[in-house]
Amino acid sequence: MSEPVLYSERGSSWWPVLWGPAFAAVGLIVEVLSPGPAHPMMWSLFGGVMAVAAAVWVYGRRRLVSVRLTPVELVLGREVLEVERIAAVTDVGAPVGARALGGGWGAPKGTGEVPIRLDDDKVVLAWAKDPESLLSALTRLVEGEVADHGEASS
């Protein structure tokens, strides 16, 4: 059974893949409207190479910089943290040298940190582009306001 998603960030959308072909189309149009020969094969190759490069970049961002919170787990990039291991998310300070979750050296650029105290009293750093929303969802979950099926309890 699939768990409901309480918070999610994709890391990137797929629309940047269209940048290369769009620039190539503009380049071809300018070249056709200018005096001299046109090179449609060169522009097609350029657009295709740029689309492939952007697809690799988007795939990496979606895999390494995505965030998903369910009632069972918090997934940050490549790392999965079981929610039952989270002891506290409010009034937790971030000590110097706290490990950022997700498998990187630190929180990804453009994200804010959310300190989390684990059941072994270690503090780790979760991260999100909207850290306040992630903190709010984690607080509701840890304090028991979300039932086992992800619905708000009465």
MODACOR-V541733 format. One record per backbone hydrogen bond with DSSP energy under -0.5 kcal/mol. NH is the residue of the N-H (numbers start at 1). CO is the residue of the C=O. Records with the same first field share a line. If there is no record, write none. Layout:
NH->CO + CO
This chain:
6->4 + 69
7->69
9->67
17->14
18->15
19->16
20->16
21->17
22->18
23->19
24->20
25->21
26->22
27->23
28->24
29->25
30->26
31->27
32->28
33->29
34->30
43->39
44->40
45->41
46->42
47->43
48->44
49->45
50->46
51->47
52->48
53->49
54->50
55->51
56->52
57->53
58->54
59->55
60->56
61->57
62->58
63->59
64->60
65->61
67->9
68->75
69->7
70->73
71->4
74->81
75->68 + 73
76->74 + 79
77->66 + 75
78->102
79->76
81->74
83->72
85->82
86->83
87->85 + 117
88->117
93->91
95->93
98->95
99->123
101->125
103->100
111->108
112->128
114->126
116->124
117->88
118->116 + 122
119->85
121->118
124->116 + 122
125->99
126->114 + 124
128->112
131->128
133->130
134->130
135->131
136->132
137->133
138->134
139->135
140->136
141->137
142->138
143->139
144->141
145->140
146->140
147->145 + 151
150->147
153->145
